[in-house]
Amino acid sequence: MTDEKTVKQSPNPNHVDYKDIMRLKANINPHARMYNRRRTGMTAKAQRNFARAIKRARFMALVPYVSE
């Protein structure tokens, strides 16, 4: 009998939750705009999810729409 090892799927490393303010702020510039994919190193799908998280965080007033 061979033992089958189960591999746990780790969550997407590029997944950004809208409540994770520190990770959001790390990917926006001082003018509160998102960095491009080349700078963040995200895939297109991850960048879209990141944009959605930024929009949700802005709506909930967790991050500003524009900097002061």
Secondary structure, DSSP 8 states (H G I E B T S, - for coil): ------------TT---TT-HHHHHHTB-TTS-B--HHHH---HHHHHHHHHHHHHHHHTTSS-SS--
